[in-house]
Amino acid sequence: MKESARINTVIVLIKVAVVLLFLYLGFSHIDPANWNPFLPFGWDGVVTGAAIVFFAYIGFDAVSTTAE
């Protein structure tokens, strides 16, 4: 059990290091000019996108549960 916990900790540390390395290397490629307009479709577009993703996930969950 201790060995499994150690391996899990090492894997998590590697994952966090990869994410931090990605952020560090990607930070220099940020172009604030691409942020205009920030929300071209406003908050309605954000809510619509969230609803589409939510219902797509629910649909996938229903299909995968039925397939079991």
Backbone as ProteinMPNN parsed JSONL, in Angstrom:
{"seq_chain_A": "MKESARINTVIVLIKVAVVLLFLYLGFSHIDPANWNPFLPFGWDGVVTGAAIVFFAYIGFDAVSTTAE", "coords_chain_A": {"N_chain_A": [[0.829, -1.181, 0.0], [1.957, 1.231, 0.776], [3.899, 1.451, -1.174], [2.358, 1.71, -3.48], [1.127, 4.162, -2.942], [3.359, 5.832, -2.979], [4.2, 5.573, -5.659], [1.954, 6.627, -6.929], [2.108, 9.264, -5.984], [4.499, 10.1, -7.194], [3.776, 9.941, -9.906], [1.743, 11.872, -9.992], [3.248, 14.165, -9.364], [4.884, 14.255, -11.632], [2.935, 14.762, -13.602], [1.986, 17.296, -12.778], [4.342, 18.747, -13.08], [4.665, 18.607, -15.868], [2.423, 20.076, -16.737], [3.027, 22.6, -15.621], [5.423, 23.131, -16.992], [4.45, 23.297, -19.607], [2.818, 25.603, -19.349], [4.799, 27.481, -18.715], [6.44, 27.461, -21.026], [4.561, 28.149, -22.948], [3.757, 30.689, -22.254], [5.178, 32.794, -23.422], [4.134, 32.951, -25.936], [1.726, 34.211, -25.954], [-0.613, 36.429, -27.284], [-2.019, 39.379, -26.763], [-3.552, 40.812, -28.601], [-5.235, 39.049, -29.817], [-7.356, 38.842, -28.146], [-9.425, 40.534, -28.651], [-12.481, 40.888, -30.184], [-13.354, 39.961, -26.862], [-15.56, 38.412, -25.963], [-17.267, 37.581, -28.481], [-19.925, 36.831, -29.019], [-21.172, 37.532, -26.738], [-22.519, 36.982, -23.394], [-24.616, 35.329, -23.903], [-23.68, 33.622, -25.883], [-21.764, 32.218, -24.42], [-23.346, 30.852, -22.545], [-24.907, 29.34, -24.304], [-22.928, 27.714, -25.503], [-22.053, 26.316, -23.226], [-24.393, 24.92, -22.594], [-24.641, 23.27, -24.851], [-22.349, 21.649, -24.607], [-22.906, 20.457, -22.123], [-25.325, 18.998, -22.619], [-24.409, 17.339, -24.644], [-22.606, 15.79, -23.22], [-24.357, 14.555, -21.388], [-25.904, 13.1, -23.186], [-23.94, 11.35, -24.236], [-23.315, 9.973, -21.898], [-25.749, 8.709, -21.387], [-25.933, 7.013, -23.621], [-23.623, 5.404, -23.283], [-24.204, 4.21, -20.846], [-26.489, 2.765, -21.493], [-25.38, 0.997, -23.303], [-23.904, -0.654, -21.687]], "CA_chain_A": [[0.0, 0.0, 0.0], [2.857, 2.382, 0.807], [4.548, 1.533, -2.487], [1.351, 2.24, -4.396], [0.968, 5.582, -2.631], [4.567, 6.525, -3.462], [4.142, 5.61, -7.122], [0.901, 7.573, -7.259], [2.648, 10.597, -5.715], [5.479, 10.395, -8.243], [3.04, 10.182, -11.151], [1.076, 13.167, -9.859], [4.28, 15.192, -9.468], [5.268, 14.336, -13.044], [1.839, 15.421, -14.311], [1.997, 18.717, -12.414], [5.535, 19.33, -13.699], [4.394, 18.758, -17.304], [1.493, 21.206, -16.899], [3.768, 23.834, -15.342], [6.352, 23.338, -18.108], [3.63, 23.769, -20.727], [2.451, 26.999, -19.082], [6.017, 28.291, -18.78], [6.866, 27.585, -22.416], [3.502, 28.781, -23.738], [3.498, 32.062, -21.817], [5.782, 33.764, -24.336], [3.394, 32.955, -27.195], [0.435, 34.87, -25.759], [-0.763, 37.681, -28.023], [-3.258, 40.028, -26.291], [-4.35, 41.323, -29.723], [-6.241, 38.031, -30.137], [-8.437, 38.878, -27.155], [-10.411, 41.545, -29.022], [-13.375, 40.988, -29.038], [-13.18, 38.86, -25.914], [-16.768, 37.581, -26.068], [-17.945, 38.117, -29.663], [-21.357, 36.557, -28.961], [-21.651, 37.922, -25.415], [-22.765, 35.913, -22.426], [-25.542, 34.364, -24.512], [-22.855, 32.624, -26.545], [-21.139, 31.387, -23.381], [-24.395, 29.972, -22.004], [-25.264, 28.391, -25.36], [-21.84, 26.739, -25.598], [-22.085, 25.461, -22.03], [-25.549, 24.03, -22.718], [-24.336, 22.259, -25.869], [-21.397, 20.692, -24.02], [-23.598, 19.727, -21.062], [-26.254, 18.012, -23.171], [-23.617, 16.341, -25.368], [-22.089, 14.865, -22.207], [-25.481, 13.765, -20.876], [-26.243, 12.145, -24.237], [-22.906, 10.315, -24.26], [-23.473, 9.175, -20.684], [-26.931, 7.856, -21.571], [-25.617, 5.961, -24.597], [-22.66, 4.466, -22.714], [-24.895, 3.442, -19.806], [-27.363, 1.82, -22.187], [-24.533, -0.016, -23.939], [-23.432, -1.589, -20.671]], "C_chain_A": [[0.883, 1.257, 0.0], [3.537, 2.574, -0.546], [3.596, 2.119, -3.524], [1.144, 3.737, -4.178], [2.171, 6.38, -3.13], [4.552, 6.654, -4.982], [3.095, 6.612, -7.58], [1.389, 9.005, -7.056], [3.637, 11.009, -6.797], [4.773, 10.721, -9.558], [2.341, 11.529, -11.111], [2.086, 14.305, -9.983], [4.749, 15.358, -10.912], [4.193, 15.066, -13.844], [1.818, 16.922, -14.028], [3.194, 19.41, -13.055], [5.319, 19.553, -15.198], [3.455, 19.937, -17.552], [2.217, 22.527, -16.658], [4.771, 24.15, -16.448], [5.612, 23.856, -19.335], [3.248, 25.234, -20.547], [3.66, 27.918, -19.213], [6.438, 28.524, -20.23], [5.828, 28.318, -23.27], [3.27, 30.241, -23.406], [4.055, 33.086, -22.793], [5.031, 33.863, -25.663], [2.025, 33.622, -27.084], [0.435, 36.196, -26.498], [-2.079, 38.339, -27.601], [-4.11, 40.607, -27.427], [-5.438, 40.328, -30.123], [-7.43, 38.056, -29.184], [-9.537, 39.868, -27.525], [-11.201, 41.059, -30.217], [-13.291, 39.738, -28.157], [-14.354, 37.892, -25.962], [-17.58, 38.072, -27.272], [-19.451, 37.876, -29.658], [-21.94, 36.866, -27.591], [-21.862, 36.721, -24.501], [-23.773, 34.906, -22.943], [-24.773, 33.257, -25.224], [-22.186, 31.681, -25.558], [-22.152, 30.382, -22.834], [-24.799, 28.932, -23.043], [-24.197, 27.309, -25.511], [-21.829, 25.786, -24.42], [-23.245, 24.474, -22.106], [-25.277, 22.93, -23.73], [-23.39, 21.202, -25.301], [-22.084, 19.837, -22.953], [-24.495, 18.643, -21.641], [-25.539, 16.971, -24.021], [-23.068, 15.318, -24.381], [-23.2, 13.973, -21.671], [-25.89, 12.718, -21.902], [-25.238, 11.02, -24.318], [-23.04, 9.404, -23.055], [-24.655, 8.223, -20.821], [-26.632, 6.71, -22.525], [-24.657, 4.935, -24.001], [-23.29, 3.61, -21.605], [-25.814, 2.397, -20.431], [-26.553, 0.687, -22.802], [-24.023, -1.047, -22.938], [-24.464, -2.68, -20.466]], "O_chain_A": [[0.586, 2.228, -0.696], [3.728, 3.699, -1.007], [4.0, 2.935, -4.352], [1.001, 4.491, -5.141], [2.011, 7.486, -3.646], [4.855, 7.716, -5.525], [3.33, 7.366, -8.525], [1.106, 9.872, -7.882], [3.611, 12.149, -7.261], [5.14, 11.676, -10.243], [2.349, 12.256, -12.105], [1.806, 15.306, -10.642], [4.985, 16.479, -11.364], [4.517, 15.908, -14.681], [1.649, 17.726, -14.945], [3.073, 20.541, -13.524], [5.742, 20.575, -15.738], [3.671, 20.714, -18.482], [2.033, 23.477, -17.419], [4.951, 25.315, -16.803], [6.097, 24.753, -20.024], [3.343, 26.021, -21.489], [3.552, 29.013, -19.764], [6.756, 29.649, -20.616], [6.187, 29.028, -24.21], [2.651, 30.963, -24.188], [3.458, 34.147, -22.974], [5.282, 34.786, -26.439], [1.248, 33.594, -28.038], [1.363, 36.993, -26.361], [-3.147, 37.906, -28.034], [-5.295, 40.867, -27.219], [-6.45, 40.719, -30.704], [-8.413, 37.349, -29.407], [-10.496, 40.02, -26.769], [-10.576, 40.824, -31.25], [-13.173, 38.616, -28.649], [-14.155, 36.678, -25.997], [-18.484, 38.89, -27.109], [-20.189, 38.663, -30.252], [-23.082, 36.503, -27.309], [-21.441, 35.604, -24.8], [-23.799, 33.762, -22.491], [-25.166, 32.092, -25.175], [-22.054, 30.487, -25.825], [-21.842, 29.201, -22.681], [-25.012, 27.768, -22.702], [-24.52, 26.127, -25.631], [-21.619, 24.585, -24.589], [-23.095, 23.314, -21.722], [-25.641, 21.777, -23.5], [-23.603, 20.005, -25.49], [-21.863, 18.627, -22.889], [-24.436, 17.493, -21.206], [-26.004, 15.835, -24.118], [-23.061, 14.12, -24.664], [-23.007, 12.767, -21.516], [-26.189, 11.579, -21.543], [-25.619, 9.858, -24.454], [-22.893, 8.188, -23.178], [-24.573, 7.063, -20.416], [-27.026, 5.571, -22.277], [-24.845, 3.732, -24.186], [-22.951, 2.437, -21.447], [-25.899, 1.27, -19.944], [-27.0, -0.46, -22.817], [-23.743, -2.187, -23.307], [-24.261, -3.576, -19.647]]}, "name": "protein", "num_of_chains": 1, "seq": "MKESARINTVIVLIKVAVVLLFLYLGFSHIDPANWNPFLPFGWDGVVTGAAIVFFAYIGFDAVSTTAE"}
